[in-house]
C-alpha cells in the first residue's frame, strides 16, 4: 500500500510539474497571436516561451536520470578524483549564479583528498548541491565547500548561510519533488536535485547526508571511498 501511494503521489507530482511550463508556453503563445505586434514584442514572447522550454527540458532530463538510476542503466567509469579539483570545476560552472546574488563561494582544503568514483556522476551531485545552496542562501551570503579526509573516507561538505531546514523536514529533503515550503517560496525548482544527488553519491559507494545544525544554514556531506580503497581506473 505504501508503494502504491508513493507511485500515485509521484505520478501526480510529475503531472503537475510538466503541466506548469506547458501551460505557460500555451498562454504566452495565445497572447502573442491575439494582435499584430512589433518585431521586438514578438522576440520577447519567443524568449519567454524558450525559457519555459528550457525548464521543461531540464525537468525531463532529471526524470530520465532517475529512471536510469532505478533500472540500473547508469554505467560508471571509475577513476581517482581530486575533490578539490572537482569543487573548483563546479564552482567555475555556477559562479555566475552566485555573483548575481553577491554571494561568495569559498573552497577549503589543506590537502587534496582523492576518492574513487565516476567523475561525471559525482560532478552532477556537487552541481545539484551547490545550485541548491545558491538558491536558498540570501543575497550577500556565503557558501563554503570543504574537502577533507578521514582514515578510510574522502569527505566533501557544502555549507550555506541560508535559513536552514527544520527538524520535522530533515528526513524528507531527499524525497522526489519535496520542497520545504516554509522558506524560499519564490525559489524555482522541481525538488529533484537532492534526490538525484543522493543517488549519484550512493551509486559510487558513498553516502549523502544533511548534517545536524543549529537552525541556521545547511551542511550537506558527501562521504566517498578513498581512491586507494578500490581499483580506480
DRENPA-3360 file (N, C-alpha, C; in nm, 2 decimals, always signed):
BEGIN
1 = XXXXXXXX = +0.08/-0.12/+0.00/+0.00/+0.00/+0.00/+0.09/+0.13/+0.00 ~ +0.19/+0.12/+0.08/+0.29/+0.24/+0.08/+0.35/+0.26/-0.06 ~ +0.38/+0.15/-0.13/+0.44/+0.16/-0.26/+0.35/+0.22/-0.36 ~ +0.22/+0.18/-0.35/+0.12/+0.23/-0.45/+0.09/+0.38/-0.42 ~ +0.09/+0.41/-0.29/+0.07/+0.55/-0.25/+0.18/+0.64/-0.30 ~ +0.31/+0.59/-0.29/+0.42/+0.66/-0.33/+0.42/+0.68/-0.48 ~ +0.38/+0.58/-0.56/+0.37/+0.59/-0.70/+0.26/+0.68/-0.74 ~ +0.15/+0.68/-0.67/+0.04/+0.77/-0.71/+0.08/+0.92/-0.68;
9 = XXXXXXXX = +0.15/+0.94/-0.57/+0.20/+1.08/-0.54/+0.30/+1.12/-0.64 ~ +0.39/+1.03/-0.68/+0.50/+1.06/-0.78/+0.44/+1.10/-0.91 ~ +0.34/+1.02/-0.96/+0.27/+1.05/-1.08/+0.20/+1.18/-1.08 ~ +0.13/+1.21/-0.97/+0.07/+1.34/-0.96/+0.16/+1.46/-0.96 ~ +0.28/+1.44/-0.89/+0.38/+1.54/-0.89/+0.44/+1.57/-1.02 ~ +0.47/+1.46/-1.10/+0.52/+1.47/-1.23/+0.43/+1.54/-1.32 ~ +0.30/+1.50/-1.31/+0.20/+1.57/-1.40/+0.19/+1.72/-1.37 ~ +0.20/+1.75/-1.24/+0.19/+1.90/-1.20/+0.31/+1.97/-1.26;
17 = XXXXXXXX = +0.43/+1.92/-1.24/+0.55/+1.99/-1.28/+0.56/+2.00/-1.43 ~ +0.51/+1.90/-1.51/+0.51/+1.91/-1.65/+0.40/+2.01/-1.70 ~ +0.29/+2.01/-1.63/+0.18/+2.10/-1.68/+0.21/+2.24/-1.67 ~ +0.29/+2.28/-1.56/+0.32/+2.42/-1.54/+0.39/+2.49/-1.66 ~ +0.50/+2.44/-1.71/+0.57/+2.50/-1.82/+0.49/+2.49/-1.95 ~ +0.41/+2.38/-1.97/+0.33/+2.37/-2.09/+0.22/+2.47/-2.09 ~ +0.16/+2.49/-1.97/+0.05/+2.59/-1.96/+0.11/+2.73/-1.99 ~ +0.23/+2.76/-1.94/+0.29/+2.89/-1.97/+0.32/+2.91/-2.11;
25 = XXXXXXXX = +0.37/+2.81/-2.18/+0.40/+2.82/-2.32/+0.28/+2.85/-2.40 ~ +0.17/+2.77/-2.37/+0.04/+2.79/-2.44/-0.01/+2.93/-2.42 ~ -0.01/+2.98/-2.29/-0.07/+3.11/-2.26/+0.01/+3.22/-2.33 ~ +0.14/+3.21/-2.33/+0.22/+3.32/-2.39/+0.20/+3.32/-2.54 ~ +0.19/+3.20/-2.60/+0.16/+3.19/-2.74/+0.03/+3.24/-2.78 ~ -0.07/+3.21/-2.70/-0.21/+3.26/-2.74/-0.21/+3.41/-2.73 ~ -0.15/+3.47/-2.62/-0.15/+3.62/-2.61/-0.07/+3.68/-2.73 ~ +0.03/+3.62/-2.78/+0.11/+3.67/-2.89/+0.03/+3.67/-3.02;
33 = XXXXXXXX = -0.07/+3.58/-3.03/-0.14/+3.57/-3.16/-0.27/+3.65/-3.16 ~ -0.30/+3.72/-3.05/-0.43/+3.80/-3.04/-0.42/+3.92/-3.13 ~ -0.31/+3.98/-3.15/-0.30/+4.10/-3.23/-0.16/+4.11/-3.29 ~ -0.15/+4.20/-3.39/-0.02/+4.22/-3.46/+0.07/+4.30/-3.36 ~ +0.19/+4.26/-3.36/+0.29/+4.33/-3.27/+0.42/+4.36/-3.34 ~ +0.50/+4.44/-3.27/+0.63/+4.48/-3.33/+0.72/+4.36/-3.32 ~ +0.83/+4.37/-3.40/+0.93/+4.26/-3.40/+0.99/+4.24/-3.26 ~ +1.01/+4.35/-3.19/+1.07/+4.34/-3.06/+0.98/+4.27/-2.96;
41 = XXXXXXXX = +0.85/+4.30/-2.98/+0.75/+4.23/-2.89/+0.74/+4.08/-2.92 ~ +0.75/+4.05/-3.04/+0.75/+3.90/-3.08/+0.87/+3.83/-3.03 ~ +0.99/+3.90/-3.03/+1.11/+3.84/-2.98/+1.10/+3.82/-2.83 ~ +1.04/+3.91/-2.76/+1.02/+3.89/-2.62/+0.93/+3.77/-2.59 ~ +0.82/+3.76/-2.67/+0.73/+3.65/-2.65/+0.80/+3.51/-2.67 ~ +0.88/+3.51/-2.78/+0.95/+3.39/-2.82/+1.05/+3.36/-2.71 ~ +1.12/+3.46/-2.66/+1.22/+3.44/-2.55/+1.15/+3.38/-2.42 ~ +1.03/+3.43/-2.39/+0.96/+3.37/-2.27/+0.92/+3.23/-2.29;
49 = XXXXXXXX = +0.88/+3.20/-2.42/+0.85/+3.06/-2.45/+0.97/+2.97/-2.44 ~ +1.09/+3.01/-2.49/+1.21/+2.94/-2.48/+1.26/+2.91/-2.34 ~ +1.23/+3.01/-2.25/+1.27/+2.99/-2.11/+1.19/+2.88/-2.05 ~ +1.06/+2.87/-2.08/+0.98/+2.76/-2.03/+1.02/+2.62/-2.10 ~ +1.06/+2.63/-2.22/+1.11/+2.51/-2.29/+1.24/+2.46/-2.22 ~ +1.33/+2.55/-2.18/+1.45/+2.51/-2.11/+1.41/+2.45/-1.97 ~ +1.31/+2.51/-1.91/+1.27/+2.45/-1.78/+1.21/+2.31/-1.80 ~ +1.13/+2.29/-1.90/+1.07/+2.16/-1.93/+1.18/+2.06/-1.97;
57 = XXXXXXXX = +1.28/+2.10/-2.05/+1.39/+2.01/-2.09/+1.47/+1.97/-1.97 ~ +1.49/+2.06/-1.88/+1.57/+2.03/-1.76/+1.49/+1.93/-1.67 ~ +1.36/+1.95/-1.66/+1.28/+1.85/-1.58/+1.28/+1.71/-1.64 ~ +1.27/+1.71/-1.77/+1.27/+1.58/-1.84/+1.40/+1.51/-1.82 ~ +1.51/+1.58/-1.83/+1.64/+1.53/-1.81/+1.66/+1.47/-1.67 ~ +1.61/+1.54/-1.57/+1.62/+1.49/-1.44/+1.54/+1.36/-1.42 ~ +1.42/+1.36/-1.48/+1.34/+1.24/-1.47/+1.40/+1.12/-1.54 ~ +1.47/+1.15/-1.65/+1.54/+1.04/-1.72/+1.66/+0.99/-1.64;
65 = XXXXXXXX = +1.73/+1.08/-1.57/+1.84/+1.04/-1.48/+1.79/+0.95/-1.37 ~ +1.68/+0.98/-1.31/+1.62/+0.90/-1.20/+1.57/+0.76/-1.26 ~ +1.52/+0.77/-1.38/+1.47/+0.64/-1.44/+1.58/+0.55/-1.47 ~ +1.69/+0.60/-1.52/+1.81/+0.52/-1.55/+1.87/+0.47/-1.42 ~ +1.87/+0.55/-1.32/+1.92/+0.51/-1.19/+1.84/+0.39/-1.13 ~ +1.71/+0.39/-1.14/+1.63/+0.28/-1.08/+1.64/+0.16/-1.16 ~ +1.66/+0.17/-1.30/+1.67/+0.05/-1.38/+1.81/+0.00/-1.39 ~ +1.90/+0.06/-1.33/+2.04/+0.02/-1.33/+2.11/+0.04/-1.47;
73 = XXXXXXXX = +2.06/+0.14/-1.55/+2.12/+0.16/-1.68/+2.24/+0.25/-1.67 ~ +2.26/+0.32/-1.56/+2.37/+0.41/-1.55/+2.50/+0.33/-1.54 ~ +2.59/+0.35/-1.63/+2.72/+0.29/-1.63/+2.83/+0.38/-1.58 ~ +2.90/+0.33/-1.48/+3.01/+0.41/-1.42/+3.14/+0.38/-1.48 ~ +3.22/+0.48/-1.48/+3.36/+0.48/-1.52/+3.45/+0.52/-1.41 ~ +3.50/+0.43/-1.33/+3.57/+0.47/-1.21/+3.71/+0.52/-1.23 ~ +3.75/+0.62/-1.15/+3.88/+0.68/-1.16/+3.91/+0.74/-1.03 ~ +4.03/+0.78/-1.01/+4.07/+0.86/-0.89/+4.04/+1.00/-0.91;
81 = XXXXXXXX = +3.96/+1.06/-0.82/+3.91/+1.20/-0.84/+3.97/+1.29/-0.73 ~ +4.03/+1.40/-0.77/+4.08/+1.50/-0.67/+3.96/+1.59/-0.64 ~ +3.91/+1.58/-0.51/+3.79/+1.65/-0.48/+3.80/+1.80/-0.48 ~ +3.92/+1.85/-0.45/+3.94/+2.00/-0.46/+3.93/+2.04/-0.61 ~ +3.99/+1.97/-0.70/+3.98/+2.00/-0.84/+3.83/+1.99/-0.89 ~ +3.76/+1.89/-0.84/+3.62/+1.88/-0.88/+3.54/+2.00/-0.83 ~ +3.57/+2.04/-0.71/+3.50/+2.16/-0.65/+3.53/+2.28/-0.73 ~ +3.65/+2.30/-0.77/+3.69/+2.42/-0.85/+3.61/+2.42/-0.98;
89 = XXXXXXXX = +3.60/+2.30/-1.04/+3.54/+2.29/-1.17/+3.39/+2.33/-1.16 ~ +3.32/+2.28/-1.05/+3.18/+2.31/-1.04/+3.16/+2.45/-1.00 ~ +3.24/+2.51/-0.92/+3.23/+2.65/-0.88/+3.24/+2.74/-1.00 ~ +3.34/+2.71/-1.09/+3.36/+2.79/-1.21/+3.23/+2.78/-1.30 ~ +3.16/+2.67/-1.29/+3.04/+2.64/-1.37/+2.92/+2.72/-1.32 ~ +2.92/+2.74/-1.19/+2.80/+2.80/-1.13/+2.82/+2.94/-1.07 ~ +2.95/+2.99/-1.08/+2.98/+3.11/-1.01/+2.90/+3.23/-1.05 ~ +2.86/+3.23/-1.18/+2.78/+3.34/-1.23/+2.65/+3.35/-1.15;
97 = XXXXXXXX = +2.59/+3.24/-1.11/+2.46/+3.24/-1.03/+2.49/+3.31/-0.90 ~ +2.60/+3.28/-0.84/+2.63/+3.33/-0.70/+2.66/+3.48/-0.72 ~ +2.73/+3.52/-0.83/+2.76/+3.66/-0.85/+2.63/+3.75/-0.86 ~ +2.53/+3.69/-0.92/+2.41/+3.76/-0.94/+2.34/+3.80/-0.80 ~ +2.37/+3.72/-0.70/+2.32/+3.74/-0.56/+2.43/+3.80/-0.47 ~ +2.54/+3.84/-0.52/+2.65/+3.89/-0.44/+2.69/+3.79/-0.33 ~ +2.69/+3.66/-0.37/+2.73/+3.56/-0.27/+2.88/+3.53/-0.29 ~ +2.95/+3.48/-0.19/+3.08/+3.44/-0.20/+3.09/+3.29/-0.18;
105 = XXXXXXXX = +3.17/+3.22/-0.26/+3.19/+3.08/-0.25/+3.34/+3.05/-0.22 ~ +3.36/+2.99/-0.11/+3.50/+2.95/-0.06/+3.52/+2.80/-0.08 ~ +3.64/+2.77/-0.13/+3.68/+2.63/-0.14/+3.79/+2.61/-0.04 ~ +3.77/+2.52/+0.06/+3.87/+2.50/+0.17/+3.92/+2.35/+0.17 ~ +4.05/+2.34/+0.19/+4.11/+2.21/+0.19/+4.26/+2.22/+0.20 ~ +4.32/+2.16/+0.30/+4.46/+2.17/+0.32/+4.53/+2.07/+0.23 ~ +4.48/+1.95/+0.21/+4.54/+1.85/+0.12/+4.44/+1.84/+0.00 ~ +4.47/+1.74/-0.08/+4.38/+1.71/-0.19/+4.33/+1.57/-0.18;
113 = XXXXXXXX = +4.22/+1.55/-0.10/+4.17/+1.41/-0.09/+4.12/+1.36/-0.22 ~ +4.15/+1.23/-0.24/+4.11/+1.17/-0.37/+4.01/+1.06/-0.34 ~ +3.90/+1.06/-0.41/+3.80/+0.95/-0.39/+3.80/+0.86/-0.52 ~ +3.74/+0.75/-0.51/+3.72/+0.66/-0.62/+3.58/+0.67/-0.67 ~ +3.56/+0.71/-0.79/+3.42/+0.72/-0.84/+3.41/+0.76/-0.98 ~ +3.29/+0.79/-1.03/+3.27/+0.83/-1.17/+3.26/+0.98/-1.17 ~ +3.36/+1.05/-1.23/+3.37/+1.19/-1.23/+3.24/+1.26/-1.28 ~ +3.18/+1.22/-1.39/+3.06/+1.28/-1.44/+2.95/+1.27/-1.34;
121 = XXXXXXXX = +2.92/+1.16/-1.28/+2.81/+1.14/-1.19/+2.83/+1.22/-1.07 ~ +2.95/+1.22/-1.01/+2.98/+1.29/-0.89/+2.98/+1.44/-0.91 ~ +3.02/+1.48/-1.03/+3.01/+1.63/-1.07/+2.87/+1.67/-1.07 ~ +2.78/+1.59/-1.12/+2.63/+1.63/-1.12/+2.58/+1.64/-0.98 ~ +2.63/+1.55/-0.89/+2.58/+1.56/-0.75/+2.63/+1.69/-0.69 ~ +2.75/+1.73/-0.71/+2.80/+1.85/-0.65/+2.74/+1.97/-0.71 ~ +2.71/+1.97/-0.84/+2.64/+2.08/-0.91/+2.50/+2.10/-0.84 ~ +2.43/+1.99/-0.82/+2.30/+2.00/-0.76/+2.30/+2.05/-0.62;
129 = XXXXXXXX = +2.40/+2.01/-0.54/+2.42/+2.06/-0.40/+2.45/+2.21/-0.40 ~ +2.55/+2.25/-0.49/+2.58/+2.39/-0.49/+2.47/+2.48/-0.54 ~ +2.40/+2.43/-0.65/+2.29/+2.51/-0.70/+2.18/+2.53/-0.60 ~ +2.16/+2.42/-0.52/+2.06/+2.43/-0.41/+2.10/+2.53/-0.30 ~ +2.23/+2.53/-0.27/+2.28/+2.63/-0.17/+2.27/+2.77/-0.22 ~ +2.30/+2.79/-0.35/+2.29/+2.93/-0.41/+2.14/+2.97/-0.40 ~ +2.05/+2.89/-0.44/+1.91/+2.92/-0.44/+1.86/+2.97/-0.30 ~ +1.90/+2.89/-0.20/+1.84/+2.92/-0.07/+1.92/+3.01/+0.02;
137 = XXXXXXXX = +2.04/+3.05/-0.02/+2.12/+3.14/+0.05/+2.08/+3.28/+0.01 ~ +2.05/+3.37/+0.11/+2.01/+3.51/+0.07/+2.13/+3.59/+0.01 ~ +2.09/+3.70/-0.06/+2.19/+3.78/-0.12/+2.29/+3.83/-0.02 ~ +2.42/+3.82/-0.06/+2.53/+3.86/+0.03/+2.58/+3.75/+0.12 ~ +2.52/+3.63/+0.11/+2.55/+3.52/+0.19/+2.68/+3.45/+0.15 ~ +2.72/+3.35/+0.22/+2.84/+3.28/+0.20/+2.82/+3.13/+0.19 ~ +2.89/+3.06/+0.09/+2.88/+2.92/+0.07/+3.02/+2.87/+0.08 ~ +3.04/+2.76/+0.16/+3.17/+2.70/+0.17/+3.17/+2.56/+0.13;
145 = XXXXXXXX = +3.27/+2.52/+0.05/+3.29/+2.38/+0.01/+3.42/+2.33/+0.07 ~ +3.41/+2.24/+0.16/+3.53/+2.19/+0.23/+3.56/+2.04/+0.20 ~ +3.68/+2.02/+0.16/+3.73/+1.88/+0.13/+3.82/+1.84/+0.24 ~ +3.80/+1.71/+0.29/+3.88/+1.66/+0.39/+3.89/+1.51/+0.38 ~ +3.97/+1.45/+0.47/+3.99/+1.30/+0.45/+3.99/+1.24/+0.59 ~ +3.92/+1.13/+0.61/+3.93/+1.05/+0.73/+4.02/+0.93/+0.70 ~ +4.04/+0.85/+0.80/+4.13/+0.73/+0.77/+4.08/+0.64/+0.66 ~ +3.95/+0.64/+0.64/+3.90/+0.55/+0.53/+3.80/+0.61/+0.43;
153 = XXXXXXXX = +3.78/+0.74/+0.44/+3.68/+0.81/+0.36/+3.73/+0.94/+0.31 ~ +3.68/+0.98/+0.20/+3.70/+1.12/+0.15/+3.57/+1.19/+0.17 ~ +3.58/+1.32/+0.22/+3.46/+1.39/+0.26/+3.45/+1.53/+0.19 ~ +3.34/+1.56/+0.14/+3.31/+1.69/+0.08/+3.19/+1.75/+0.14 ~ +3.20/+1.87/+0.20/+3.09/+1.94/+0.27/+3.05/+2.06/+0.19 ~ +2.92/+2.08/+0.17/+2.87/+2.21/+0.11/+2.79/+2.28/+0.22 ~ +2.84/+2.39/+0.27/+2.77/+2.46/+0.38/+2.72/+2.60/+0.33 ~ +2.60/+2.63/+0.36/+2.55/+2.76/+0.33/+2.51/+2.84/+0.45;
161 = XXXXXXXX = +2.47/+2.97/+0.43/+2.42/+3.05/+0.54/+2.28/+3.09/+0.52 ~ +2.20/+2.99/+0.46/+2.06/+3.01/+0.44/+1.98/+2.99/+0.56 ~ +1.85/+2.98/+0.55/+1.76/+2.97/+0.67/+1.76/+2.84/+0.74 ~ +1.83/+2.74/+0.68/+1.83/+2.61/+0.74/+1.70/+2.53/+0.72 ~ +1.70/+2.40/+0.77/+1.59/+2.31/+0.75/+1.54/+2.26/+0.88 ~ +1.42/+2.28/+0.91/+1.36/+2.23/+1.04/+1.37/+2.08/+1.06 ~ +1.37/+2.04/+1.19/+1.39/+1.90/+1.22/+1.28/+1.81/+1.16 ~ +1.16/+1.86/+1.15/+1.05/+1.78/+1.10/+1.06/+1.76/+0.95;
169 = XXXXXXXX = +1.15/+1.84/+0.88/+1.16/+1.83/+0.74/+1.29/+1.76/+0.70 ~ +1.38/+1.74/+0.79/+1.51/+1.69/+0.76/+1.51/+1.55/+0.69 ~ +1.41/+1.47/+0.74/+1.41/+1.33/+0.68/+1.35/+1.33/+0.54 ~ +1.28/+1.44/+0.50/+1.21/+1.44/+0.37/+1.29/+1.51/+0.26 ~ +1.40/+1.57/+0.29/+1.46/+1.66/+0.19/+1.51/+1.58/+0.07 ~ +1.54/+1.45/+0.08/+1.59/+1.37/-0.03/+1.48/+1.30/-0.11 ~ +1.36/+1.32/-0.07/+1.25/+1.27/-0.14/+1.22/+1.34/-0.27 ~ +1.18/+1.27/-0.37/+1.15/+1.34/-0.50/+1.04/+1.44/-0.49;
177 = XXXXXXXX = +1.06/+1.56/-0.55/+0.96/+1.67/-0.55/+0.93/+1.73/-0.42 ~ +1.01/+1.69/-0.31/+0.98/+1.75/-0.18/+1.05/+1.89/-0.18 ~ +0.98/+1.99/-0.13/+1.04/+2.12/-0.11/+0.99/+2.17/+0.02 ~ +1.07/+2.23/+0.10/+1.03/+2.29/+0.23/+0.97/+2.43/+0.20 ~ +0.83/+2.43/+0.20/+0.76/+2.55/+0.16/+0.76/+2.66/+0.26 ~ +0.83/+2.64/+0.38/+0.83/+2.75/+0.47/+0.94/+2.85/+0.43 ~ +1.03/+2.81/+0.35/+1.14/+2.90/+0.30/+1.15/+2.90/+0.15 ~ +1.20/+3.00/+0.10/+1.23/+3.01/-0.05/+1.10/+2.98/-0.13;
185 = XXXXXXXX = +0.99/+3.05/-0.09/+0.87/+3.03/-0.17/+0.89/+3.07/-0.31 ~ +0.98/+3.17/-0.34/+1.00/+3.22/-0.47/+1.11/+3.15/-0.55 ~ +1.16/+3.04/-0.49/+1.27/+2.97/-0.55/+1.21/+2.87/-0.65 ~ +1.26/+2.87/-0.77/+1.21/+2.78/-0.87/+1.28/+2.65/-0.87 ~ +1.21/+2.54/-0.90/+1.27/+2.41/-0.90/+1.17/+2.30/-0.88 ~ +1.20/+2.18/-0.92/+1.10/+2.07/-0.92/+1.12/+1.99/-0.79 ~ +1.23/+2.01/-0.72/+1.25/+1.93/-0.60/+1.31/+1.79/-0.63 ~ +1.39/+1.79/-0.74/+1.45/+1.66/-0.78/+1.60/+1.66/-0.76;
193 = XXXXXXXX = +1.66/+1.78/-0.74/+1.81/+1.79/-0.73/+1.87/+1.71/-0.62 ~ +1.81/+1.71/-0.50/+1.87/+1.64/-0.39/+1.85/+1.49/-0.41 ~ +1.74/+1.45/-0.46/+1.71/+1.31/-0.49/+1.82/+1.25/-0.59 ~ +1.85/+1.33/-0.69/+1.95/+1.28/-0.79/+2.09/+1.28/-0.73 ~ +2.12/+1.39/-0.64/+2.25/+1.39/-0.58/+2.27/+1.27/-0.49 ~ +2.16/+1.23/-0.41/+2.17/+1.12/-0.32/+2.20/+0.99/-0.40 ~ +2.13/+0.97/-0.51/+2.16/+0.85/-0.59/+2.30/+0.86/-0.65 ~ +2.34/+0.97/-0.70/+2.48/+0.98/-0.76/+2.59/+0.95/-0.66;
201 = XXXXXXXX = +2.57/+0.99/-0.53/+2.67/+0.96/-0.43/+2.66/+0.81/-0.39 ~ +2.54/+0.76/-0.37/+2.53/+0.62/-0.33/+2.57/+0.52/-0.44 ~ +2.55/+0.55/-0.56/+2.59/+0.46/-0.67/+2.74/+0.45/-0.68 ~ +2.81/+0.55/-0.62/+2.95/+0.54/-0.62/+3.01/+0.49/-0.48 ~ +2.92/+0.42/-0.41/+2.96/+0.36/-0.28/+2.97/+0.46/-0.17 ~ +2.91/+0.57/-0.18/+2.92/+0.67/-0.07/+2.79/+0.70/+0.00 ~ +2.78/+0.81/+0.08/+2.66/+0.85/+0.14/+2.65/+1.00/+0.13 ~ +2.53/+1.04/+0.12/+2.50/+1.19/+0.12/+2.40/+1.21/+0.24;
209 = XXXXXXXX = +2.44/+1.30/+0.33/+2.36/+1.33/+0.45/+2.35/+1.48/+0.47 ~ +2.24/+1.52/+0.54/+2.22/+1.65/+0.59/+2.27/+1.65/+0.74 ~ +2.38/+1.72/+0.76/+2.44/+1.72/+0.89/+2.36/+1.80/+1.00 ~ +2.36/+1.76/+1.12/+2.29/+1.83/+1.23/+2.34/+1.98/+1.23 ~ +2.25/+2.07/+1.25/+2.28/+2.21/+1.26/+2.22/+2.28/+1.37 ~ +2.24/+2.41/+1.39/+2.19/+2.49/+1.50/+2.07/+2.57/+1.45 ~ +2.01/+2.53/+1.34/+1.89/+2.60/+1.29/+1.91/+2.70/+1.19 ~ +2.04/+2.74/+1.16/+2.07/+2.84/+1.06/+2.17/+2.77/+0.96;
217 = XXXXXXXX = +2.14/+2.78/+0.83/+2.23/+2.72/+0.74/+2.22/+2.57/+0.73 ~ +2.27/+2.52/+0.62/+2.27/+2.37/+0.60/+2.41/+2.32/+0.56 ~ +2.44/+2.20/+0.60/+2.56/+2.14/+0.56/+2.53/+2.00/+0.50 ~ +2.55/+1.98/+0.37/+2.53/+1.85/+0.30/+2.66/+1.79/+0.29 ~ +2.68/+1.67/+0.33/+2.81/+1.60/+0.34/+2.81/+1.48/+0.24 ~ +2.90/+1.48/+0.15/+2.93/+1.37/+0.06/+3.05/+1.29/+0.12 ~ +3.02/+1.16/+0.16/+3.12/+1.07/+0.21/+3.15/+0.96/+0.11 ~ +3.27/+0.95/+0.06/+3.30/+0.87/-0.05/+3.42/+0.78/-0.02;
225 = XXXXXXXX = +3.43/+0.66/-0.09/+3.55/+0.57/-0.07/+3.68/+0.64/-0.12 ~ +3.79/+0.63/-0.04/+3.92/+0.68/-0.09/+3.96/+0.61/-0.21 ~ +4.04/+0.68/-0.29/+4.08/+0.62/-0.42/+4.16/+0.49/-0.40 ~ +4.23/+0.48/-0.29/+4.30/+0.36/-0.26/+4.22/+0.24/-0.22 ~ +4.09/+0.26/-0.19/+4.01/+0.15/-0.14/+3.96/+0.06/-0.25 ~ +3.97/+0.12/-0.38/+3.92/+0.04/-0.49/+4.02/+0.05/-0.60 ~ +4.01/-0.03/-0.70/+4.09/-0.03/-0.82/+4.04/+0.08/-0.91 ~ +4.08/+0.20/-0.89/+4.03/+0.31/-0.98/+4.10/+0.31/-1.11;
233 = X = +4.03/+0.33/-1.22/+4.09/+0.33/-1.35/+4.03/+0.44/-1.44;
% end
